[in-house]
Structures are given as structure tokens and as C-alpha cells.
Amino acid sequence: MKKLVVSMAVLLGSLTTFASTTITEKQVNTQEIAIQEEYTEVAVDALPDAVKSAVATAMPGAVIEKAYINENQEYKLEVKAGEQTATVYTDADGTIMQK
């Protein structure tokens, strides 16, 4: 009888430790903010020589198809080299930027 009582106490004690263990999940909310810059189209002929030579140096044989400028005097250029097209960003001095 004593063994039965001790067995039941051990059994119930082990069940309560499992019952008290809870796993909670935390939900993490993230937000992505996209900042869209305003560019206005400019003629390719109106580009500074530094911008034209930077593209010619970085991408030999590439042709600037369209050019855009923003209020910070940064240029967005649509460039085509063979069958491939790319968008290149430069500043007024011709320094190519990553965006």
C-alpha cells in the first residue's frame, strides 16, 4: 500500500511538471518603408560631360537611352549595352552610386 501511494505521488508530480511547461510564440511585426525619389526626365544631350564619360568608362560601348534628374542633382540613367539594359545612378560629378 505504501508503494502504491508513493508511486501515485511520483506519477502525479511528474505530470504536473509537464503541464506547467508552456511554449509561447512571439509575433514580430516588421515594416518596410520605401522612399520614392522624384526624378524628372532630361535630354541625354543635356547631361554633364562628367556623367557621360563615367558611363563610357564603366560600361564601354553602352548607350544612354534615357536620363532623369532629381532635386539633389543626382542622375538616374537607363543604359543599354548590347541586349542588356541597366539603371545607373550618378551624381553631377560622374561618381557612380549604389541605390
Secondary structure, DSSP 8 states (H G I E B T S, - for coil): -HHHHHHHHHHHHHHHHHHH-------------------EEE-GGGS-HHHHHHHHHHSTT-EEEEEEE-TTSEEEEEEEETTEEEEEEEETT--EE--
